[in-house]
Amino acid sequence: WRSRVRGAKEVLGQTPVSCLAEEITTPGEGQVKALITVAGNPVLSSPAGHQLDEALPTLDAMIAVDCWLNETTRHADVFLPGLSPLEQPHHDDLLLQFAISSVSNYSPAVFFPDDPDRPDEWEILIRLTGLCTGTPAEAVDVTALDDGFFDVMCYLQGLTGPEIRARYDHGGPERILDLTLRTGPFGDRYGENPDGLTLDMVKAHPNGIDFGPMVPQVPDILSTPEKKVRLAPQYLLDDLPRLAARLDRRADELVLVSRRHLRSNNSWMHNFTPLIKGKDRCTLLIHPDDAAVRNLTTGDSAVIASATGRVEVPVEVTDAIKPGVVSMPHGWGHGRAGTRLTVANGSPGVNNNILAPPTFIDEPSGNGAVNGIAVTVEPA
């Protein structure tokens, strides 16, 4: 299927977020009238986010599950903050996909919430799910839904949910974490491997447990019939003629690429003084040859423009970038009315996604492209 307004193709059940503004502002059957955001800031992080900024106030309802009143969530009608990071325990899962050792590390909560009746984020999301499916608020049974999800996870591991649940006096994420640890490659599988891993064992090792080098598992988890990684799936091969045709196109004057700094991977990190201190990092990197042609030197202000918009940004001349390419960091553009980001608003920077055309798409994945944008640069 394709999106209602632009006709953007669906990939893996999704269309690019750059379609969202037009789906909100264009009347007709299927018009987006409500939005739930979860710990996100698409006004800064999505292509042409300034257009989304203008569209969000026209929604009939917007709910934000977030701890920050930022450039996006300032438009919310209802604000539902989960517990802060230090008010909840943490176990590394996502980062382990990039690790070079098999480890498990658990950190308990540092502080208890000031209000014991404050719901955890997972409870908020279950209640929202119930409401979105038409269940009255008083009828949303968080415990039943939590148990149902847990039972499905048990079933996928060849276990009987009610029997395993009987071992616990609690539910929620820690019960799920214990299940995944116990049924993982080092787990005890509820007694089958007596010396195997459990959550209690991890908690007893505050510095974590190192199981040694990563264990090869690719042949076991691949779902392709031949149990091999398909380096050239057909849908990528089908895109090669389009790529070949682009090789002959006229070269752009300059192309803009994004960049990330270690201390500002995401926009919320700009609101933390130890990460934001130091020199201004929201600058335009430009090669000396390109700067000389445009009479630009380090510290000058330049106007960078694309088909979608224009911004003014300080220049940093460097041979660390190739001629024909300029670079700006993403996630900046703070200082808007209605936000509560005191530190970030003191160093607002500019939003490079204003320059990203919403129709500029990475064809195979269907994602909005935020690199390789044709731009012009001139002195401000």
N, C-alpha and C positions, 0 to 999 in steps of 0.2 A: 504494500500500500504506500501511498504518498501523503505528505502533509496537506492540510486543507487549503492553505493560502498559496504557498509557493510551489507546491508539488515536489518538495524534497523527498528523496527516496528513504524508505525505512531500512535500517540495518540493525539486526539483532533486536528488533522491536522498538527501536528508538529513532528519532529524528534529531538533527542538531539543535542545541539550545538557542542558536541564533535565529531559529524560527519563532521563538516564544513571543517576542514583542508583537510581531504581526498577527499571531494567533490570538493575542489579547485584544488588539485594537481593531481587527477586521470583523464587522458584524456578520451574522449568518449562522446556519446550523453548525454546531460543533464549536462555536466560539468559546475560548477559555475564559471562564468567569471567576475562577478561584485558584489559589496557589498555596501550596505548603512548601516552605523551604526548611531544610535541616542542616544547620551549621554551614551555610554557604553564603557567598556574596557575589551572585552573578552580575550585578550591576558593574562590578569591577572586573570580573573574571571571564565574562562571555564577550564574543565579538559584538561590536557596536552596543556595548552595555549602556551607553547614554540613552539609546532608544528604549531599552527595557526600563530604565529609570523613569522615563516619561510615561510608559505604559502601565506600570504597577499601580499608580493611584486610581486607575479606571476600573480595577477589579471590583467585583461585588464583595469578595472576601479574600484576605490574605492572612495566613497563620505562619508564624516563625518559631521553630524550635531552635533556640540559639541562646548563647550566653553574651552575645555582643549586639548592641544597637548600632549597626553599621550602615553602609550606604544602601544596602538592600532591605534589611529588616526594619529600617525606619519607616517603611511604608506599611508594615503589618498592622492589622486590626487587633490581632491577638498575639501576645508574645508569651511563649512557654519556655523558660530557661530550664535546662536540665541541671544536674549537679555540676559544679566546677571540676576540673581535672583533679584537684587535690582532695575533693570530697568523695572520691570513688576509687576503688582498686583498679589496677591495670595489669594486663598480661600481654606481652608482645606477641602479636600474630602476624599482622601485615608485613612488618619489617623483616620477619624471618624469611620471607620469600627472596630477600636479597642477601641473606647471611651466608657465611662460608663455613659455619659450624652449626650443628644441631644443638640448640639451647632452649631452655625454658626459664623464664624469669617473671616473678610475680611481685608487684608492689602494692602493699595495703594502702587504704585511704589514710591521708595525713590528718585531716580534720573531719569531724562529724558535722552534718548539716545543722544549721541553727534551728531549723524546724524539722522535727522527726517525721512529720506527715508530708514533707515535700517529696513528690514522686521522682523516681529515677527517670532518665531519658527513655529507657526501654518501655517503662510503664506509660509514659506520655505517648509514645509511638503506637503502642497497642490500642490505647483509647482512641487516638486519631483514626487508626485503621477501622475500628468498629464504627465510628461516626461516619466515615466515608462510605461504608457499605450499608448505611441506613439503620444501624443499630442505635436505639436511644441511649443516651449517655449512662443512665442508671442501669441499663441492661448489659453494658460492656463488662464481661467477666474476664479480668486480666489473668487470673489464675488459670482458668480453663484454657484460654488461648496459649498461655505459656506452657501448660502441660501438653497441649496438642502438638505444639511445635517440637517439644522435647521428645514426645512419642515417635514422631516422624523421624527424627534424627536417630533414635534407637533402632527403628525398623531398618533404616539404611545400613546399620551396622550389624544386622542380624540379631538384634536384641528385642525383648518384649518391654515396651514402654512402661506399663503399669508396674511390672515386677521391678524394674530398675528404679522407678520413681519412689517405690516403697523404701528404698535405702536412704532417702534424703528427708530432712525436716525443713527444707527450704527450696525455693525455685529460683528463677531468674538467671542472669548470665553466669553466675558462678557454678550453678548446676550444669549448665551447658558446657562450660569450660572443663569441668571435671570429667564429663562424658567424653569430650574430644581428646583430652589428655589420656584417658584410660583406654580409649579405642584406637589411639594413634600407634605409630610404629614402636614406641617405647612403653606403652601402657600396660596395666595389669589386667585389662579386660575383666574387671570385677572379680578377680581371684584366679583367673585362668593362668596368669603369669605372676606368681606371688611377689616377686621382686620388682614388678613393673611400676611404672609411673602413675601417681595420683596427684590431685591438686594439693592434698595435705602434705605430700612429700615436697612439692615445690615451695609451699609456704614455709616449710621447715628449713629452707635454704635461701635466706634473704639476699644472697649475692647471685642467685640463679644456679642452674645445673647445666654443665657442658657435657654433651653426649659425644663430642668428637666431630670429625669431618662429616660433611653432608653425605647422605646415603643415596646412591642413584636409584630413582624410582620411575623415571620416564616411561620405560616399556610397560610398567604395571598400570600406570594411570592413563595412558593414551587410549582414546576411544576409536582411533582409526582402525579399519579392518586389518591392515598390514602391520599395526603397532609401530609405525614410523611417523616422524614429524613431517608434515607436508610443507616443504619450503616454498613451493609454487602452487598454491591452490588455484583452481580454475578462475575464481572471481578476480584474483590478482592478475592472472595471465590475460584475462579479457580486457583489462585496462591498459595493456601495453601499447596498442595502437594510438590511444589518446596521448599517452606520454611521448611516443615517438613524434607525433604531430607537433607537440609543444616545443620540441628541440629547435624547430625552424622559426619560432616566433621572434619578433623583435625584442631585443633585450630591454629591460626596464632601466630607467635612469639610475635608480637605487632600489634596493629591496630591504625591508625592515624585518629583523628577526628579534624575538624576545630573548630574555635571559633571566636567570634566577641567581640570587645571592644566597649564600649559606645562611645568613641571618634574616632573610625575608622570603622564605619559600612560599608563604601564604600571607594574604593581606592582614590577617589578625595579628601577625607577628610584628607589624609596624606599631602596635599599641603597647609595646613593652620596652621600657627605657633602655635596659642593657643591650637589646638587639638593635635599637634604632640609633644609638649614639655613634658619633664619628662623622666623617665627611658625608655629604649628600651622595647617595648611591642611585638616585633617580636621574640619570644623565643619558645623553645620546652619545654612544661610542661611534666615532667616524674616523676613517683612515686619513692620514695626513694629505694624501693626494686629493681626495674628495673634499677635504676641508679647505685646502688652498684654492681650489677652483671656485669655492663659494665664499672666500674671504672670511673663514671662520677660524677661531683659535679657542683653546681651552678656556672655559669660563664664560664665553659668549652665550647669548640666548639665540636659539634657532627655532624657526617655525617648520615643523614637519607635517606634511599634508598627504592625504590619500583620497581615494574616491569617496570615502565615507565621512571624513572629518579632518580637523587640524588641531594640533596642540603646540604649545611653546615649552621648550625644555632646554636646560643648560647643556653645553657641548663639552665632550671630553675627547680630545684628539689622541689617537693611539694607533700604533702599527700592530696591535694585537688583534685587529679585525681586518678582513680583506677589503681591498678597494671594491666599490660597488655595493657594499653591504653596510647598513647601520643597525644599531641595536639599542633597544630600550628595555628596562626591566618591567615585569608585569606586576599587577596588584596595587599600584599606587592610584592616586586621585582622591585623596581624603579631603576633609575640611568642609563637608556639605552640611547644611542646616538640618537639624533633627537627629544627628548622630551623637553618640556618647563615646567618642574615641579621643580622649584628651591628648594623649601622647601622639597618636598618629596625625591628628588634626594640626599639630604643631609643625609637622614636616609632611605636608600633604602630597607633594609630587604631582605627577600628571598620569592619567590613565591611557596606556598605550593601546588598549582595546578599542578606544574611540576610532582608531585608524583601521581596524579590522573589518572589512566589508562582510556583512552577514551572509551574503551569497557566495563568499569565497570558501569552497568546501574541499576537503580531502575526499576524493571520489570513492575509493574503496571502503573506507571506514564510515563515511557519512558525517564525520565530525567537522565542525567549523575549523578552518585553518587560521592559525594566528602567527604564522611565520611565512616569510617570502612575500610580503605584501609590497606592492609597488607604491613608492612614495617619492616626494620631492622634498628637498631641504634647502632653506635659504635663511639668511640672517633675519632675526626678528626686527 
